[in-house]
Amino acid sequence: MNFQEYLYNQGFQREDLLARMAESLELDNSRSSRMESAYNAIYDVLKADPVFFSKVDFVVYPQGSKAIGTTTKPYGKDEFDLDIVVHIRDMYYNYTSSEIYNHLIRVFRGNDVYRPKLMPKNRCARINYSGDFHLDILPGCIVIENEDKLMVPDRELASWTSTFPKGYIGWFLNIAKDVRQPILLRKAYENFVTLAEAKAEQEDLPEEDFYSKEPLKRAVQLTKRYRDIFFENNSKHRTSSIVLTTIFGQFYQGEASIYETIDNVLSRIINSYSDYELLFENRGIYKRIKVLNPVNPEEDFTDKWDKDKEFYFQFIAFAKSYKEKWERLKKGNFGVAEELFGSTRTKTILKAQLENLSIGKSDTLEKTGLTILSRKNYVDSKGNISPDVGYESKPHRNYGG
């Protein structure tokens, strides 16, 4: 029995392997620490502004991958981006959209530390820590008193646009927690703190517990990594993280493992979108699925797919490619794991898992087999195999795929 057959027959080991690969995509502690320091400083800078922010009731909190536990380290020349909301607890119609935006830009432009890092964007202020990460800071005002739906400035539209970051975070986390008897240790991701009543405050960045993450979060992490690889030479039409995350959330049905989640969601994506593709191929009619914000239908995450249809075509190409490679992985070609997830640590992860599996095995034959597969075995003068006595065997590179 080769390693692929062993993984196929041992659901826990297969799941542990996928979790380890997803873990290898996490941000390193050094970058996480620098990013957290940069995040914490934003509140202090805004609070010290004597012109506007010191006079309004506001809170600062993360949105995006950090808030929902699906972060991945940058791939290639990409930088990690941390999305931050400056949530002003005042009605949006009391201001113009440009007024809110201009106040935010003014604060950073007037600061010696942030001025050289500042890059004004359409809806946000980007603080660029060159070659490392950047912060995208989005200001917004409430729509209804004591609710968290926001209107945020859009310079291209010269007006407000609707968004609901708190609602989206809650939607995704609730779906992720709705998992049937998870294979790996389950622990609800509950570090996201609700708004308090203080006038101006900043929520802590959520911590990430590698092995307690629900299957949906891990599946999104691994999928985002293949997205990065697939679009490496076509960054213009790269499918955004919010689109992938939303699609996986909408198609997720409580699968108990990372493996089942990816397997089933990919099939549902292909089946759902195939009719639209055939309509275009056979009749030249362009029609697509819209990926709307599930808690704010006014917000279309794929609106640019209409302006440039290549975004949609490239998404379909990505989904098909992902499905094809995943099927090869399922059939025992584990070498495709590096093509899928780009982890230079793939073989190291395999080796570490096998070494862990061999510890405490009562079945001598199984224990020995796992020890051999892990490349950490010895042979004594009588030809007996041992994990720690005799002559060390030469490394092998056959993982059965």
C-alpha positions in Angstrom: 0.0 0.0 0.0 1.5 3.3 -1.0 1.1 6.6 0.8 -1.8 7.8 -1.3 -3.7 4.6 -0.5 -3.0 5.0 3.1 -4.3 8.6 3.1 -7.4 7.6 1.2 -8.2 4.9 3.7 -7.3 7.0 6.8 -9.6 10.1 6.7 -8.0 11.6 9.8 -4.5 11.5 8.3 -5.7 12.9 5.1 -7.4 15.7 6.9 -4.4 16.4 9.1 -2.3 16.6 6.0 -4.5 19.3 4.4 -4.6 21.2 7.7 -0.8 21.1 7.9 -0.6 22.4 4.3 -3.1 25.2 5.1 -1.1 26.0 8.2 2.0 26.4 6.2 0.3 29.3 4.3 -0.3 31.3 7.5 1.4 34.6 8.1 4.7 34.2 10.1 4.8 35.5 13.6 7.2 38.3 12.7 4.9 39.7 10.0 1.8 39.2 12.1 3.4 41.2 14.9 4.5 44.1 12.6 1.0 44.2 11.1 -0.7 44.2 14.5 1.5 47.1 15.7 0.6 49.0 12.5 -3.1 48.3 13.0 -3.1 49.4 16.6 -1.4 52.7 15.7 -4.2 53.7 13.3 -6.7 54.4 16.1 -4.3 56.6 18.0 -3.6 58.7 15.0 -7.2 59.3 14.2 -8.2 59.9 17.8 -5.6 62.6 18.1 -7.0 64.6 15.1 -8.4 67.9 16.6 -10.3 68.8 13.4 -12.8 65.9 12.9 -12.2 62.4 14.4 -11.8 63.6 18.0 -15.2 65.1 17.7 -17.1 62.1 16.4 -18.1 58.7 17.8 -16.1 56.1 15.9 -14.7 52.6 16.2 -11.9 50.8 14.3 -12.1 47.1 13.4 -10.7 44.6 10.9 -12.7 43.2 8.0 -11.8 40.7 5.3 -9.6 37.6 5.8 -8.1 38.6 9.1 -11.6 39.0 10.6 -12.9 35.7 9.4 -9.7 33.6 9.8 -8.8 32.9 6.2 -5.5 34.7 5.9 -2.7 33.4 3.6 0.8 34.7 3.3 1.6 36.6 0.1 2.6 34.7 -3.0 5.4 35.8 -5.3 5.5 39.6 -5.3 2.2 40.1 -3.7 1.8 41.9 -0.4 -0.5 41.0 2.4 -3.3 43.5 2.9 -5.2 44.1 6.1 -8.6 45.7 5.5 -9.7 48.1 8.3 -13.0 49.9 8.8 -13.3 53.3 10.5 -16.9 53.0 11.5 -18.4 56.4 12.4 -21.5 56.2 14.5 -23.3 59.1 12.8 -25.8 59.2 10.0 -24.2 59.3 6.5 -26.6 62.1 5.3 -25.0 64.5 7.8 -21.9 64.6 5.6 -20.9 64.4 2.0 -19.0 61.3 0.9 -16.0 63.4 -0.1 -16.0 65.1 3.3 -15.5 61.9 5.1 -12.9 60.7 2.6 -11.0 64.0 2.6 -10.8 64.0 6.4 -9.2 60.6 6.5 -6.6 61.5 3.8 -5.9 64.8 5.5 -5.0 63.1 8.8 -2.5 60.7 7.2 -1.1 63.3 4.8 -0.4 65.6 7.7 1.5 63.0 9.6 5.3 62.7 9.0 5.3 58.9 9.5 2.3 58.2 7.3 2.7 60.8 4.5 5.4 58.8 2.5 3.4 55.6 3.0 0.0 57.1 1.9 -1.7 56.0 -1.3 -5.2 57.4 -1.8 -7.5 54.8 -3.4 -11.1 55.0 -4.7 -12.8 54.2 -1.4 -10.0 54.0 1.1 -6.6 55.3 2.3 -3.8 52.7 1.7 -0.8 52.8 4.0 1.9 50.9 2.3 4.7 49.3 4.2 6.6 48.6 1.1 7.6 45.0 0.4 5.8 43.7 3.5 2.1 44.5 3.8 -0.3 47.4 3.4 -3.4 48.6 5.3 -6.5 49.6 3.5 -8.5 51.9 5.7 -12.1 52.4 4.8 -14.2 55.2 6.4 -18.0 54.8 6.7 -21.1 56.2 8.4 -24.2 54.3 9.6 -27.5 54.1 7.7 -29.8 53.4 10.6 -29.3 54.3 14.3 -27.7 51.5 16.4 -27.1 49.3 13.3 -23.9 48.4 11.6 -24.7 48.7 7.9 -22.6 51.5 6.4 -22.4 53.9 3.6 -18.8 54.5 2.4 -17.4 57.1 0.0 -16.8 56.2 -3.7 -14.7 58.8 -5.5 -15.5 57.3 -9.0 -19.2 57.6 -8.3 -18.8 60.9 -6.4 -21.3 59.5 -4.0 -21.9 57.0 -1.2 -22.1 53.2 -1.7 -23.5 50.6 0.6 -21.6 47.9 2.5 -22.0 45.8 5.6 -18.7 44.4 6.9 -20.0 43.4 10.3 -22.9 41.5 8.8 -20.6 39.7 6.3 -18.2 38.6 9.1 -21.1 37.2 11.1 -22.6 35.5 8.1 -19.3 33.7 7.2 -18.4 32.7 10.8 -21.9 31.3 11.5 -21.7 29.2 8.3 -18.2 28.0 9.2 -19.3 26.9 12.7 -22.3 25.0 11.3 -20.2 21.9 10.7 -21.3 18.3 11.1 -19.0 16.3 13.5 -15.7 17.8 12.3 -12.8 15.3 11.8 -10.2 17.6 13.4 -10.6 19.3 16.8 -13.3 21.9 16.6 -13.3 25.1 18.5 -15.5 28.0 17.5 -13.8 31.0 16.3 -15.2 33.5 18.7 -12.6 36.2 19.0 -14.5 38.8 17.1 -15.6 41.4 19.7 -18.9 43.2 19.4 -19.1 46.9 19.5 -19.1 48.5 23.0 -20.5 51.8 24.0 -17.3 53.8 24.4 -17.0 56.9 22.3 -13.8 55.9 20.4 -12.3 52.5 20.6 -10.4 49.8 18.7 -11.1 46.1 18.6 -8.2 43.6 18.9 -7.2 41.7 15.8 -8.6 38.1 16.0 -6.1 35.4 16.9 -5.8 32.4 14.8 -5.7 28.9 16.3 -4.2 26.7 13.5 -5.7 23.3 14.3 -9.1 24.4 15.7 -10.1 26.1 12.5 -13.3 24.9 10.8 -13.1 23.0 7.5 -14.6 25.9 5.5 -11.9 28.4 6.6 -9.1 25.9 5.7 -10.7 25.2 2.4 -10.9 28.9 1.6 -7.2 29.3 2.5 -6.1 26.5 0.2 -8.3 27.7 -2.6 -6.9 31.3 -2.3 -3.4 29.9 -2.7 -4.3 28.0 -5.9 -6.0 31.2 -7.1 -2.6 33.0 -6.6 -0.8 30.4 -8.5 -3.3 30.2 -11.4 -3.4 34.0 -11.9 0.3 34.5 -11.3 0.8 35.8 -14.9 -2.6 37.4 -15.2 -3.0 39.5 -12.1 -5.4 41.9 -13.9 -8.2 39.3 -14.1 -7.5 37.5 -10.8 -10.6 36.5 -8.9 -10.9 38.5 -5.7 -10.7 36.9 -2.3 -14.2 38.2 -1.3 -15.7 36.5 -4.4 -14.0 33.1 -3.6 -14.9 33.3 0.1 -18.5 34.2 -0.7 -19.0 31.4 -3.2 -17.5 28.8 -0.8 -19.7 30.1 2.0 -22.8 29.9 -0.2 -22.1 26.4 -1.5 -20.9 25.0 1.8 -23.3 22.4 3.4 -21.7 21.6 6.7 -19.1 19.2 5.4 -17.0 17.7 8.3 -13.6 18.0 6.6 -11.4 20.2 4.5 -11.3 17.4 1.9 -15.1 17.1 1.6 -15.5 20.8 1.6 -13.2 21.4 -1.4 -14.4 18.3 -3.2 -18.1 19.1 -2.9 -17.9 22.9 -3.4 -15.8 22.5 -6.6 -18.4 20.2 -8.0 -21.2 22.6 -7.1 -19.4 25.5 -8.7 -18.9 23.6 -11.9 -22.4 22.3 -12.1 -24.0 25.7 -11.2 -22.0 27.6 -13.8 -21.9 25.1 -16.6 -25.4 26.1 -18.0 -24.4 29.7 -18.3 -21.2 28.7 -20.1 -23.1 26.5 -22.6 -25.5 29.3 -23.3 -22.6 31.5 -24.3 -20.8 28.8 -26.3 -23.9 27.7 -28.2 -25.8 30.9 -28.7 -23.4 33.7 -27.9 -25.5 34.9 -25.0 -23.5 36.2 -22.1 -25.1 35.5 -18.8 -23.5 35.0 -15.5 -24.1 34.3 -11.8 -23.9 37.4 -9.8 -22.0 37.1 -6.5 -23.9 39.4 -4.2 -23.0 40.3 -0.6 -25.3 37.8 1.2 -26.1 40.3 3.9 -26.3 43.4 1.6 -27.8 42.4 -1.8 -27.3 46.0 -3.0 -23.5 45.2 -3.1 -22.4 43.1 -6.2 -19.0 41.7 -5.6 -18.8 40.9 -9.3 -20.0 44.1 -10.8 -16.8 44.5 -12.8 -17.5 41.1 -14.5 -20.0 43.0 -16.6 -17.6 45.8 -17.5 -14.9 43.3 -18.5 -16.3 39.8 -19.3 -12.8 38.3 -19.1 -13.0 38.4 -15.3 -15.9 35.9 -15.5 -14.2 33.7 -18.2 -11.0 33.6 -16.2 -12.9 32.6 -13.1 -14.5 29.7 -14.9 -11.1 28.7 -16.3 -9.7 28.8 -12.7 -12.6 26.6 -11.3 -12.1 24.0 -14.1 -8.3 23.9 -13.6 -8.7 23.6 -9.8 -11.3 20.7 -10.3 -9.0 18.9 -12.8 -6.0 19.0 -10.5 -8.1 18.1 -7.5 -9.4 15.0 -9.3 -5.8 14.0 -10.0 -5.0 14.4 -6.3 -8.0 12.2 -5.3 -6.7 9.5 -7.7 -3.4 9.2 -5.9 -1.1 11.7 -7.7 0.0 13.6 -4.6 2.7 15.3 -6.6 0.0 17.6 -7.8 -0.3 19.0 -4.3 2.6 21.4 -5.0 0.9 22.5 -8.2 -2.3 23.2 -6.3 -1.0 24.8 -3.2 2.5 25.9 -4.1 3.9 24.8 -0.8 7.7 24.3 -0.9 7.1 22.5 2.4 4.9 19.8 0.9 7.4 17.0 1.3 8.5 18.2 4.6 4.9 18.2 5.8 4.5 14.7 4.5 7.6 13.5 6.3 6.6 15.2 9.6 3.1 13.6 9.5 4.5 10.2 8.9 6.9 10.5 11.7 4.1 11.6 14.0 1.9 8.7 12.8 4.7 6.1 13.5 4.9 7.2 17.2 2.8 5.0 19.5 1.7 2.5 16.8 1.1 -0.9 18.4 1.1 -2.7 15.1 4.8 -3.4 14.4 4.3 -3.8 10.6 2.3 -0.6 10.3 4.7 1.3 12.5 7.7 0.1 10.5 6.0 1.0 7.2 5.3 4.5 8.4 8.9 4.9 9.6 10.2 3.8 6.2 7.9 6.2 4.4 9.1 9.0 6.6 12.7 8.4 5.5 13.7 8.1 9.2 14.7 4.5 9.6 17.8 2.4 10.4 19.0 -1.1 9.5 21.2 -3.2 11.9 23.8 -5.7 10.9 21.2 -8.5 10.7 19.0 -6.5 8.3 16.4 -5.7 10.9 14.6 -2.4 10.5 14.6 0.0 13.4 13.6 3.6 14.0 16.7 4.5 15.9 19.4 1.7 15.9 21.9 0.7 13.1 22.7 2.4 9.9 20.5 5.2 8.6 18.8 4.4 5.3 19.3 6.7 2.3 16.4 9.1 1.6 13.8 8.1 -0.9 11.6 10.3 -2.9 8.8 7.9 -3.8 5.5 9.0 -2.3 3.5 6.6 -4.4 2.2 9.2 -6.8 
